[in-house]
Amino acid sequence: MESSGFDRFWEAYPRKVAKGAAIKAWDKLKPDDSLAEKIIASVHDHKRTDQWRKSNGEFITHPSTFINQQRYLDEIEQP
């Protein structure tokens, strides 16, 4: 069985907190397959940033915040 977009997002997201809130945010957004892929790709891009890497991930936003604030649309600083 293929994983849902949310399951793939959750698997990729490095900060596993407030899963219920993240599910609510995902369901509210209702991303199609294309947007889900864009979000997941953005997570992978964010993982390479200094902000997400420093202090053992202390500055990684909660997954629900990442979705609700459309952080997947942020411009990523290149290292």
C-alpha positions as CSV (number, residue, x, y, z in Angstrom):
1,M,0.0,0.0,0.0
2,E,1.4,3.4,-1.0
3,S,2.0,5.9,1.9
4,S,-0.1,8.9,2.0
5,G,1.4,12.3,1.4
6,F,1.3,13.0,5.1
7,D,3.0,9.8,6.0
8,R,5.8,10.6,3.6
9,F,6.0,14.1,5.0
10,W,6.1,12.8,8.6
11,E,8.8,10.3,7.7
12,A,10.9,13.0,6.2
13,Y,10.4,15.6,8.9
14,P,13.2,15.6,11.4
15,R,11.2,16.9,14.4
16,K,8.6,14.4,15.4
17,V,6.4,16.5,17.8
18,A,2.6,17.3,17.9
19,K,1.7,14.8,15.2
20,G,-2.0,15.4,15.7
21,A,-1.6,19.1,15.0
22,A,0.4,18.3,11.9
23,I,-2.3,15.9,10.6
24,K,-4.9,18.7,11.2
25,A,-2.8,21.2,9.3
26,W,-2.2,18.7,6.5
27,D,-5.9,17.9,6.2
28,K,-6.8,21.6,6.2
29,L,-4.3,22.3,3.4
30,K,-5.5,19.2,1.4
31,P,-2.4,19.2,-0.8
32,D,-2.6,17.4,-4.1
33,D,0.2,15.0,-5.1
34,S,2.2,17.8,-6.7
35,L,2.1,20.1,-3.7
36,A,2.8,17.1,-1.3
37,E,6.0,16.4,-3.3
38,K,7.0,20.1,-3.2
39,I,6.5,20.1,0.6
40,I,8.5,17.0,1.1
41,A,11.3,18.2,-1.2
42,S,11.4,21.5,0.8
43,V,11.8,19.5,4.0
44,H,14.8,17.8,2.5
45,D,16.2,21.2,1.4
46,H,15.6,22.7,4.9
47,K,17.4,19.7,6.5
48,R,20.6,21.0,4.8
49,T,20.4,24.5,6.2
50,D,22.5,25.7,9.1
51,Q,19.3,26.8,11.0
52,W,18.0,23.2,11.1
53,R,21.4,21.7,11.7
54,K,22.7,23.8,14.5
55,S,22.1,23.1,18.2
56,N,21.0,19.5,17.5
57,G,17.9,20.7,15.6
58,E,16.7,23.1,18.3
59,F,15.6,25.6,15.7
60,I,13.5,23.3,13.5
61,T,9.9,24.4,13.6
62,H,7.1,22.1,14.6
63,P,5.7,20.2,11.6
64,S,2.3,21.9,12.0
65,T,3.9,25.3,11.9
66,F,5.9,24.3,8.8
67,I,2.6,23.5,7.1
68,N,0.4,26.3,8.5
69,Q,2.9,29.0,7.8
70,Q,3.7,27.6,4.3
71,R,7.4,27.4,5.3
72,Y,7.8,25.1,2.3
73,L,7.6,28.2,0.2
74,D,10.6,29.9,2.0
75,E,13.7,30.7,0.0
76,I,16.4,28.4,1.2
77,E,19.8,29.9,1.9
78,Q,22.5,28.0,0.1
79,P,25.4,26.8,2.3
